[in-house]
Amino acid sequence: METVLFFSTITTIPFDISCERKFQELRKQKIRIGSQDLRIASTAIVNKLIVVTRNQRDFQHVPGLKLEDWSLEVGH
């Protein structure tokens, strides 16, 4: 039951036409990142969000994308 309650509070963010435009713009830049990751990045940029991921290596090449890695220890 706790799981259902937790997920009922999450808002999904649509991949709309603005996200698609950003996605196509970034694809033209030939950024070496998977298509789904590029869609995530595009959605985050358009909606002014931060992507929380341990995958800094791929996402760091996306211009304008804000990243955070919560797996890192504080102070390191």
Helices and strands as residue ranges (DSSP letters): H 2-8, H 17-28, H 35-46, E 50-52, H 56-59, E 66-68
